[in-house]
Each structure stands twice: as C-alpha cells, then as structure tokens.
Amino acid sequence: EAPIYPVAIKYDNRFGDAFWNSSKHDLFQYLILMMTSWAIVVDVYYLPPMTIKENENSVDFARRVKAVIAKQGGFVDLEWDGGLKRALPKEDFKQKEQRKFYEMLKTE
C-alpha cells in the first residue's frame, strides 16, 4: 500500500483572495481579480507520510488524513460533502452539530 503525503494549503487573503466564489464572480471576473491583486500569499505545510492502518477502511483513513490537514492548517474539521457553499446543510448534519453543542453546554 502506497503512502499518502498530505499537504495543507492555507491562503492569506490580506493582499488578494484566491478563493473563487463562482456564485459571485464568473471565471473572467475571477481571473481579472487574480491578475490585479497585489499578491497571492500561501502557506504550504508538507506533512509526514501516512498509510492506512490494519483494519482501517478507506473512509476512516480519509477522515484521519483530513483531520491531520485541518489541524495543521488551523481549519475546522467538519464532515461535509462540498455542497455547503451553495446549499443549506443537511438536516442530519445540523442535528449532529446541535447535539455536540448541547453536550458542550450541559452542566450535569
């Protein structure tokens, strides 16, 4: 089994935002914004290689790698399907997050 070499990439948007919000700008507008920005500053973190553990399935391995990348980049490690930028979260996702918040607030 080949090792995975995770990389965390974090954009610093002080000089220009490299994120393309395609619902806000079309490709031409985005390219103009990128070409006229002062700079695109990126922090790149090369993380140690990771391999799948014995008795670990591919989904759990992917989640473990994602968690390492999120921690290094200072990101929130969420379970999401990529659609949160265009649609409301799924009801089960909201309920899971609400339950975690409730457990955090519970004083018993």
Buried (B, 14 or more C-beta within 10 A) or exposed (E): EEEBEBEBEBBEEEEBBBEBEEEEEEEEEBEEBEEEBEEEBEEEEEBEEBEBEEEEEEEEBEBBBBEBBBEBBEEEEEEEEEEEEEEEBEEEBEEEEEEEEEEEEEEE
